[in-house]
C-alpha cells in the first residue's frame, strides 16, 4: 500500500522504516530536510513540501501525521489545499480526543476521512512493533488495515489468551476501538495508567534507596521527627540487582520494569537525570474524563500531581506552609 508520512521524529522515522520493510511505499516529508534525505536513502520516497507529498500520492490518498499536538491543526490546514474527496488524514500522535471529534466534523464537510490512532511503542517500535488504538469510520479503517498490521507487533512472544479469538485484531497489537476519537481516548487512559505505573515503581525504589537511614546521624531537635528504631533501617540495597531480580518470575514484571532495570544497571545513581518529569497532556485529560464521568482515579491523580511537584510547581505551596508554621508556632525552616 502507498501512504504519506509527515513528521519524521523518533517515532515517525522508525514507523516509516517498519512500513518499508513490510513492502509498503511511503512518501515522506518533514521540515528537517536531512530527516527526509536519510529515509530516502533507505527506500522512502522523498518530498519537499506538503504539496509535493500529496502530488506523489495516488487516490484515495492516505496521509499519516506523527507530529506534536501543537502542529496538527496547522498541518491539516495545509493538507486541505491539496487533498480531494475520499482522501484520509491519520493522526498518530497524542492529540486530545475532543480535537479529533472537531477535526473529523470539519473534514467530513469536504468529503474527507479522519482516523485517530493512539500509538504506543516509543523508540523501540521499529524492533518490537507499535500498539495501535484506532478510532474512525469503518471504511477508512478497513482500507488502512494492511498498514496497521505491518506496524503492529503481531503475536510475538506474549502468552496467548485462549479467548483472544473473540477480540478481533487485539492480540495482533492493533484494534479499531470505535468511532472518531475512540483511539485517542483509549490512548489517553493508557498514558494515564503509564503515569501511575511509573510512579509506583519510582516510589518503591525510593523506599529501598533510603532503607539505610538508620546508619546516618540526624539532628535531634523540635523540627525533626526522631527515627524510633534505627536498627530497623540498616540495609544498603543494590537496586540494579533488585530490579533485575524482579524481572524474573515476579508479579510486578513488565516491559516498563525491563527498561527501569536497564537504566539502573547502566547508572544506579541515575546521575544524568535531574528528576524534573514532564507531562504531555494525556494524564490531565484522563483526569478530566474521570471527573466528567464521576469515577474515582486517585492513583492516576497522585501520579500526575507528583510530576507537577517534580518541576518545582509546589515551591510556593511549601513556602505558604512554612509561613503558617512560623506564624502559629515560631517554627523555623531547617536548612539543607
DOMILUM-410486 format. One line per 3 residues: number of its first residue (from 0); for each residue x, y, z of N, C-alpha, C. Coordinates in steps of 0.2 Angstrom, whole numbers. Each point is the difference from the previous one (the first is absolute). Layout:
<pts>
NUM> X,Y,Z,X,Y,Z,X,Y,Z ~ ...
</pts>
This chain:
<pts>
0> 4,-6,0,-4,6,0,4,6,0 ~ -2,6,-3,3,6,0,-3,5,6 ~ 5,3,3,-2,5,6,5,5,0
3> -3,6,2,5,6,2,1,0,7 ~ 6,2,2,2,1,7,2,7,1 ~ -3,4,4,3,7,2,2,0,7
6> 6,1,2,3,0,6,4,-6,1 ~ 7,2,0,5,-6,0,4,1,6 ~ -3,1,5,4,0,7,2,-7,2
9> 1,-1,6,2,-7,3,-5,-5,-2 ~ -7,1,1,-4,-5,-2,-2,-1,-7 ~ -1,6,-3,-2,1,-7,5,-4,-5
12> 6,2,1,5,-3,-4,1,-8,0 ~ -1,-2,6,0,-8,1,-6,-3,-2 ~ -6,4,0,-6,-3,-3,1,-1,-8
15> 3,5,-3,1,0,-7,5,-6,-1 ~ 5,-1,3,5,-6,-1,-4,-6,1 ~ -4,-1,5,-4,-6,1,-5,-1,-6
18> -3,5,-3,-5,-1,-5,4,-2,-7 ~ 6,4,-1,4,-2,-6,2,-8,1 ~ 2,-2,5,2,-7,1,-6,-4,-1
21> -6,2,1,-6,-4,-1,-2,0,-7 ~ 3,4,-4,-2,0,-8,-4,6,-2 ~ -1,5,5,-4,5,-2,4,6,-3
24> -3,4,-4,3,6,-3,-2,6,4 ~ 5,4,3,-1,5,5,3,6,-3 ~ -4,5,-1,2,7,-2,1,4,6
27> 6,3,1,1,3,6,1,8,0 ~ -1,4,5,1,7,0,1,2,8 ~ 5,4,1,1,3,6,4,7,-1
30> -1,4,5,3,7,-1,8,-1,0 ~ 2,-5,3,7,-2,1,2,-4,-7 ~ 3,4,-4,1,-3,-7,5,-6,1
33> 4,0,5,5,-6,0,-4,-6,2 ~ -5,0,4,-4,-5,2,-3,-4,-6 ~ -2,5,-5,-3,-3,-6,5,-3,-4
36> 6,3,-1,6,-3,-4,2,-7,3 ~ 0,0,7,3,-6,3,-5,-6,-2 ~ -7,1,1,-5,-5,-2,0,-2,-7
39> 1,5,-4,0,-1,-8,6,-5,-1 ~ 5,1,3,6,-5,-1,-2,-7,2 ~ -5,-1,4,-2,-6,3,-6,-3,-4
42> -2,4,-5,-6,-3,-4,-6,4,0 ~ -1,5,4,-6,4,0,0,5,-6 ~ -5,3,-2,-1,4,-5,0,7,3
45> 5,4,-2,1,7,3,-5,5,-3 ~ -2,5,4,-4,5,-3,3,7,4 ~ -1,5,-4,3,7,3,-5,4,3
48> -7,-2,0,-5,4,3,-6,-4,1 ~ -5,3,4,-6,-3,0,-4,-1,-7 ~ 1,5,-4,-3,0,-7,4,-6,-4
51> 6,0,1,4,-5,-4,-2,-7,3 ~ -1,-1,6,-2,-7,3,-6,-2,-3 ~ -5,5,0,-7,-2,-2,0,-2,-8
54> 4,4,-4,1,-1,-7,3,-7,-1 ~ 4,-3,4,3,-6,-1,-4,-6,2 ~ -6,1,3,-4,-5,2,-6,-1,-5
57> -2,-6,-1,-6,-1,-4,-6,-1,4 ~ -6,2,-3,-6,-1,4,-3,-7,1 ~ -4,-1,5,-1,5,6,6,0,4
60> 2,6,1,7,1,4,-1,0,7 ~ 5,-3,4,0,-1,7,7,4,3 ~ -1,5,4,5,3,3,0,0,7
63> 6,-3,3,0,-2,7,5,6,3 ~ -3,3,5,4,5,4,3,-2,6 ~ 6,1,1,4,-2,7,3,6,2
66> -4,5,3,2,6,2,-2,2,7 ~ 4,5,3,-3,2,7,-7,3,-1 ~ -3,0,5,-7,2,0,-1,7,-3
69> 5,5,2,-1,7,-2,0,1,-8 ~ 3,-5,-3,1,1,-8,-5,-4,-4 ~ -5,-3,3,-5,-4,-4,-4,4,-3
72> -4,5,3,-5,3,-4,3,4,-6 ~ 6,3,1,3,4,-5,2,-4,-6 ~ 2,-6,1,2,-5,-5,-6,-2,-4
75> -6,-2,4,-6,-1,-3,-2,5,-5 ~ 0,6,3,-2,6,-5,4,0,-6 ~ 7,-1,0,4,0,-6,-2,-6,-4
78> -2,-6,3,-2,-6,-4,-6,1,-4 ~ -5,4,3,-6,1,-3,0,4,-7 ~ 5,3,-1,1,4,-6,2,-5,-6
81> 2,-6,2,2,-5,-5,-3,-7,0 ~ -5,-1,5,-3,-6,0,-7,0,-4 ~ -3,-6,-1,-6,0,-4,-5,-5,4
84> -6,0,-2,-5,-4,3,2,-7,0 ~ -1,-3,6,1,-7,1,7,-1,2 ~ 5,5,0,6,-1,3,0,0,8
87> 5,-2,3,0,-1,8,6,2,3 ~ -1,4,6,5,2,4,0,-4,6 ~ 6,-3,2,1,-4,6,4,4,5
90> -2,1,6,4,3,5,2,-5,5 ~ 6,-2,0,3,-5,4,4,3,6 ~ -1,6,2,3,3,6,-4,0,6
93> 1,4,5,-4,0,6,-5,6,0 ~ -4,0,-5,-5,6,0,-5,-2,5 ~ -4,6,3,-5,-1,4,-6,-2,-4
96> -4,-5,3,-5,-4,-4,-6,5,-2 ~ -1,6,4,-5,5,-2,2,3,-6 ~ 7,2,-1,2,3,-6,-1,-5,-6
99> 0,-6,1,-1,-5,-6,-7,1,-2 ~ -5,0,5,-7,1,-2,-1,6,-4 ~ 3,5,2,-1,7,-4,3,-1,-7
102> 6,-2,0,4,-1,-7,-4,-4,-4 ~ -3,-6,2,-3,-5,-4,-7,4,-3 ~ -3,4,4,-6,3,-2,2,5,-6
105> 5,4,1,3,5,-5,2,-4,-6 ~ 3,-5,0,2,-4,-6,-6,-3,-3 ~ -4,-3,3,-6,-3,-3,-4,4,-5
108> 0,7,2,-4,5,-4,4,0,-7 ~ 6,-2,0,4,0,-7,0,-7,-3 ~ -3,-5,3,0,-6,-2,6,-4,1
111> 4,2,6,6,-3,2,-1,-4,6 ~ 4,-6,0,0,-4,6,6,2,5 ~ -2,-1,6,5,1,6,0,-6,4
114> 6,-2,2,2,-6,4,4,2,5 ~ -1,-1,7,4,1,5,3,-6,3 ~ 7,0,0,3,-6,2,5,1,6
117> -2,-2,6,4,0,6,6,-5,-1 ~ 6,2,0,6,-4,-2,4,-1,6 ~ 2,-6,2,4,-1,6,6,-4,-3
120> 6,1,2,6,-4,-2,6,4,1 ~ 0,6,0,6,4,1,5,-1,-5 ~ 6,1,2,6,-1,-4,2,-7,-1
123> -4,-5,3,1,-7,-1,-4,-3,-5 ~ -5,4,-3,-5,-2,-4,2,-4,-7 ~ 6,3,-2,3,-3,-6,1,-8,0
126> 3,-1,6,1,-7,2,-6,-4,2 ~ -3,3,5,-6,-4,4,-7,1,-4 ~ 0,5,-4,-7,2,-2,-4,5,4
129> -5,2,-3,-4,6,4,-7,-3,1 ~ -2,1,7,-7,-1,2,-4,6,-3 ~ -5,-2,-3,-4,6,-3,-8,-1,2
132> -2,6,2,-7,1,3,-3,4,-5 ~ -5,-2,-4,-3,3,-6,-7,3,1 ~ -1,6,-3,-7,2,0,-1,3,-7
135> -7,-1,-2,-1,3,-7,-6,-4,-3 ~ -2,2,-6,-5,-4,-3,3,-6,-3 ~ -5,-5,-1,2,-7,-2,3,0,-7
138> -2,4,-4,3,0,-7,7,2,0 ~ 2,5,3,7,2,0,4,-4,4 ~ -2,-3,6,4,-4,4,1,-7,-4
141> -5,-2,-3,1,-7,-4,5,1,-6 ~ 0,6,-3,4,1,-5,8,0,2 ~ 1,2,6,6,1,3,3,-6,4
144> -4,-6,-1,1,-5,5,7,-3,-2 ~ 3,0,-6,6,-3,-1,6,4,3 ~ -1,7,0,4,4,4,1,-1,7
147> -6,0,3,0,-2,7,3,-7,2 ~ -1,-5,-4,2,-6,1,8,0,0 ~ 3,3,-5,7,1,-1,3,3,6
150> -3,6,2,3,3,6,-1,-3,7 ~ -5,-5,0,-1,-3,7,5,-5,1 ~ 0,-2,7,5,-5,2,-1,-7,-3
153> -7,-2,-1,-2,-7,-1,0,-4,6 ~ -1,-6,-1,0,-4,6,6,0,5 ~ 6,0,-3,6,1,3,1,-6,5
156> 3,2,6,2,-6,5,-5,0,6 ~ -5,5,-1,-5,0,6,-4,-6,0 ~ -2,-2,6,-4,-6,1,-7,1,-3
159> -2,-4,-4,-7,1,-3,-6,-1,5 ~ -4,4,-1,-6,0,4,-5,-5,-3 ~ -2,-5,3,-5,-5,-3,-6,3,-3
162> -2,6,3,-6,3,-3,1,5,-5 ~ 6,1,-2,2,6,-4,-3,0,-7 ~ -2,-6,-2,-4,-1,-7,-6,4,0
165> -3,2,6,-6,4,0,1,7,0 ~ 7,2,0,1,7,1,3,3,-6 ~ -2,-1,-6,2,3,-6,7,-1,-1
168> 3,6,-2,8,0,-1,4,2,6 ~ -3,0,6,3,3,6,6,-4,1 ~ 0,-7,-1,6,-4,2,6,1,-5
171> -1,4,-5,5,1,-5,3,7,2 ~ -3,4,4,3,6,2,-3,6,-3 ~ -6,-1,-3,-4,6,-2,-7,-1,0
174> -4,5,1,-8,-1,1,-3,6,-2 ~ -6,-1,-4,-4,6,-2,-5,0,7 ~ 1,5,4,-3,1,6,-7,3,0
177> -2,4,-6,-6,3,0,0,6,-5 ~ -5,4,0,0,6,-5,5,5,2 ~ 0,5,-4,6,5,1,1,3,7
180> 6,0,2,2,2,7,1,-6,4 ~ -3,-6,-1,1,-6,4,7,-2,1 ~ 4,0,-6,7,-2,1,4,5,5
183> -1,6,-1,4,5,4,-3,0,7 ~ -7,-2,1,-2,-1,7,3,-6,4 ~ 0,-5,-4,4,-6,3,7,1,2
186> 3,4,-5,7,1,1,1,5,6 ~ -4,5,0,0,4,6,0,-3,7 ~ -5,-5,0,0,-4,7,6,-4,0
189> 2,-3,-5,6,-4,0,6,4,3 ~ 1,6,-2,5,4,2,-1,2,7 ~ -6,1,2,-2,2,7,3,-6,5
192> -2,-6,-3,2,-6,4,8,0,0 ~ 3,1,-5,8,0,-1,2,5,6 ~ -3,6,1,3,4,5,0,-3,7
195> -6,-4,1,-1,-3,7,5,-6,1 ~ 1,-4,-6,5,-5,1,7,2,1 ~ 2,6,-4,7,3,1,1,2,7
198> -5,3,3,0,3,7,1,-5,5 ~ -4,-6,-1,0,-6,5,7,-3,0 ~ 3,-1,-6,7,-2,0,5,5,3
201> -1,6,-2,5,5,3,-1,1,8 ~ -6,0,2,-1,0,8,3,-6,3 ~ -1,-6,-3,2,-6,4,8,0,0
204> 3,2,-6,7,0,0,3,6,5 ~ -4,5,0,3,5,5,0,-2,7 ~ -5,-4,2,0,-3,7,6,-4,1
207> 1,-4,-5,6,-5,0,6,4,1 ~ 1,6,-4,6,4,0,1,3,7 ~ -5,1,3,1,4,7,-1,-5,6
210> 1,-7,-2,-1,-5,6,6,0,4 ~ 6,4,-1,5,0,4,0,7,5 ~ -5,3,0,-1,6,4,2,-1,8
213> 0,-6,2,2,-1,7,7,0,1 ~ 4,0,-5,8,0,0,2,7,0 ~ -4,5,-1,2,7,-1,-2,4,7
216> 4,5,1,-1,4,6,-6,5,-2 ~ -4,2,5,-5,5,-2,0,5,6 ~ -3,6,-1,0,5,5,-6,-2,5
219> 1,2,6,-5,-1,5,-3,6,2 ~ -5,2,-2,-3,7,2,-8,0,-1 ~ -3,5,1,-7,1,0,-3,-1,-7
222> 5,2,-5,-3,0,-7,1,-7,-4 ~ 3,-5,4,2,-6,-3,-4,-6,3 ~ -4,-4,-4,-3,-6,3,6,-5,1
225> 0,-3,7,5,-5,1,-1,-6,-3 ~ 5,-4,-3,0,-6,-2,0,-5,6 ~ -6,-3,1,-1,-4,6,4,-6,1
228> 1,-3,-6,4,-7,0,5,0,-5 ~ 6,4,1,5,0,-6,2,-7,-2 ~ 0,-5,5,2,-6,-2,-4,-4,-5
231> -6,3,-1,-4,-3,-5,1,2,-7 ~ 5,5,-1,1,3,-6,8,0,-1 ~ 3,-6,-1,7,-1,-1,2,-3,-6
234> -5,0,-5,1,-3,-7,3,4,-5 ~ 5,-2,-4,3,3,-6,-2,-4,-6 ~ -5,1,-3,-2,-4,-5,3,1,-7
237> 1,-5,-4,3,1,-7,-7,0,-4 ~ -2,6,-2,-6,1,-4,1,-2,-7 ~ 5,0,-3,1,-3,-7,-1,-8,1
240> 2,-3,5,-1,-7,1,-7,-2,1 ~ -3,5,4,-7,-2,2,-5,1,-5 ~ 1,5,-4,-4,1,-6,1,-5,-5
243> 6,-3,-1,1,-6,-4,-3,-6,3 ~ 0,-1,6,-3,-5,4,-8,0,-2 ~ -3,6,1,-7,0,-1,-2,-2,-7
246> 4,1,-5,-2,-2,-7,-1,-8,0 ~ 3,-4,4,0,-7,0,-6,-3,4 ~ -6,-1,-3,-5,-4,3,-4,4,5
249> 1,7,1,-3,4,5,-7,2,-3 ~ -5,1,4,-7,3,-2,1,7,-2 ~ 5,4,1,1,7,-2,4,0,-6
252> 2,-5,-3,4,0,-6,-4,4,-6 ~ 3,3,-4,-3,4,-6,6,2,-4 ~ -2,3,-6,5,3,-5,3,6,4
255> -5,4,3,2,6,4,6,-2,5 ~ -1,-5,3,5,-3,5,6,-2,-3 ~ 0,-3,-6,6,-2,-4,4,7,-2
258> -4,5,-2,4,6,-2,3,3,7 ~ -4,0,5,3,3,7,6,-4,2 ~ 0,-7,-1,6,-4,2,6,2,-4
261> -1,1,-7,5,2,-4,3,7,2 ~ -4,4,2,3,7,2,3,-1,6 ~ -2,-4,5,3,-1,6,7,-3,0
264> 0,-5,-5,7,-4,-1,5,5,-3 ~ -2,4,-4,4,5,-4,3,5,5 ~ -4,3,4,2,5,5,-5,0,6
267> 2,-4,5,-5,-1,6,-1,7,4 ~ 4,5,-1,-2,6,3,-4,5,-4 ~ -1,-2,-6,-4,4,-5,2,7,-1
270> 7,1,1,3,6,0,-1,5,-6 ~ -2,-3,-5,-1,5,-6,-7,3,0 ~ -4,-2,4,-7,2,0,-1,5,6
273> -4,6,-1,-1,5,5,-6,-2,4 ~ -5,-4,-2,-6,-2,3,-6,5,-1 ~ 1,4,-5,-6,4,-2,-4,-4,-6
276> -6,-2,2,-3,-5,-4,-6,4,-4 ~ 0,0,-6,-5,4,-4,-6,-4,-1 ~ -5,3,-2,-7,-3,-2,-2,3,-6
279> -2,-4,-5,-2,2,-7,-7,1,-1 ~ -4,0,6,-7,1,-1,-5,-6,2 ~ 2,-6,-2,-5,-5,0,-2,-2,8
282> 4,1,4,-2,-1,7,-5,5,3 ~ 1,6,-2,-5,6,1,-7,-2,-3 ~ 1,-2,-6,-7,-2,-4,-3,-6,3
285> 4,-5,2,-3,-5,4,-4,2,6 ~ 3,4,4,-3,2,6,-7,4,-2 ~ 1,4,-5,-6,4,-2,-6,-5,-2
288> 2,-5,-3,-5,-5,-2,-3,-3,6 ~ 4,-2,5,-2,-3,6,-5,4,4 ~ 2,7,0,-4,5,3,-7,0,-3
291> 0,1,-7,-7,0,-4,-4,-6,1 ~ 4,-6,1,-4,-6,1,-2,-2,7 ~ 3,4,5,-1,-1,7,3,-6,2
294> 6,-2,-2,3,-6,2,6,2,4 ~ 2,-4,5,6,2,4,7,-3,-4 ~ 5,4,0,6,-2,-3,6,3,5
297> 0,-2,6,5,4,5,7,-2,-2 ~ 2,-6,-2,6,-2,-2,3,4,-5 ~ -4,1,-6,2,3,-6,1,8,2
300> -5,2,4,1,7,2,6,2,4 ~ 2,-5,5,6,1,4,6,0,-5 ~ 0,-5,-5,6,0,-4,1,6,-4
303> -6,3,-3,1,6,-3,2,6,4 ~ -3,1,6,2,5,5,8,-1,2 ~ 2,-6,0,7,-1,2,4,3,-6
306> -2,-1,-6,4,3,-5,0,8,0 ~ -5,3,2,0,7,1,5,2,5 ~ 0,-4,6,4,2,5,7,-1,-2
309> 2,-5,-4,7,-1,-2,3,6,-4 ~ -5,4,-3,3,6,-3,0,6,4 ~ -1,-1,6,1,6,4,-7,4,1
312> -5,-3,-2,-7,4,0,-3,0,7 ~ 3,-4,4,-2,0,7,4,5,5 ~ 4,4,-3,5,4,4,-4,5,4
315> -5,4,-3,-3,5,3,-5,-3,5 ~ -3,-6,-1,-4,-3,4,4,-2,7 ~ 6,-2,-1,4,-2,6,2,6,4
318> 1,6,-4,2,6,4,-6,2,4 ~ -6,-1,-3,-6,2,4,-1,-4,7 ~ 2,-6,-1,-1,-5,6,6,2,5
321> 6,2,-3,5,2,5,-2,7,4 ~ -3,4,-4,-2,6,3,-5,-1,5 ~ -5,-5,-1,-5,-1,5,3,-3,6
324> 5,-5,-1,3,-3,6,3,5,4 ~ 4,5,-3,3,5,4,-5,5,3 ~ -5,1,-3,-5,5,3,-4,-3,6
327> -1,-7,0,-4,-2,6,5,-3,5 ~ 6,-2,-2,4,-3,5,7,2,0 ~ 2,5,-4,7,3,0,4,-5,-2
330> -2,-5,-4,5,-5,-3,4,3,-6 ~ 6,-2,1,5,3,-6,1,-6,-5 ~ 1,2,-6,2,-5,-5,7,-3,1
333> 0,-7,-1,7,-3,1,3,1,-7 ~ 7,2,1,4,1,-6,3,-6,-2 ~ 1,-1,-7,3,-6,-3,8,0,3
</pts>
